[in-house]
Amino acid sequence: MWLLHPEDAQALWLTAKLAAVTTMVLLVLGAPLAWWLARTRSVWRGPVAAVVALPLVLPPTVIGFYLLLLLGPHGPGGQLTQALGWGLLPFTFWGLVVASVLHSLPFVVQPLHQAFEAIGDAPLEAAATLRAGPWDRFFSVALPLARPGLVTASVLGFAHTVGEFGVVLMIGGNIPGATQVLSMALYGHVEAQEMAQAHVLAAGMLAFGFSVMCVLYVVTGRGPGGAPLGARRA
């Protein structure tokens, strides 16, 4: 911490807090959604999966722009939050949380979706014969068996939130101590030609990203493309 400028230390704390809160919200919302996508035969499965995956192909600034319209004083979301006494969310920490949840959603839902699909029907049918209800099967059977997917989703959701730039710029601005996250602090140092401080933040984020991927591969035992580490390719 002694290498960090005080404002950079604030940005580090805010980034860690944002990533932690966002990851928890994503797991609470994403696990049931991924379970539904893995089990349903509804005609809505395709459109819902496409909406979940949209952040993978949309520029983050597009997501931020529409969130500003939705959550602004004249948008339906903004009018709702004001009516509930919460005020307006743009340019606040909770506005960053909303934006981060939407932007990181596919990085949590897709690994969980794959993990749930890999379980198959046999364990669930066995639980059903023991009179386990749908929610009991979900919490007692599906979630424990999907543990590698949960780990992957948690790590990717947290890491992706740490690296966000465009969407947090649009919805949160760059307010030191309030909405300035690490990526914005790094951009500010580069813009101000403060290269030494920029190197500290950039090197730290690079080391964090490398560590995240190492932990992910070691914990899950999977390499790129989902192949087991050490497996030979034909």
Secondary structure, DSSP 8 states (H G I E B T S, - for coil): -TTS-HHHHHHHHHHHHHHHHHHHHHHHHHHHHHHHHHH---TTHHHHHHHHHGGGTS-HHHHHHHHHHHHSTTSHHHHHHHHTT----TTSHHHHHHHHHHHHHHHHHHHHHHHHHHH-SHHHHHHHHTT--HHHHIIIIIHHHTHHHHHHHHHHHHHHHHT--HHHHHHHTT-TTTT--HHHHHHHHHHTT-HHHHHHHHHHHHHHHHHHHHHHHHHH-B-GGG-BTT----
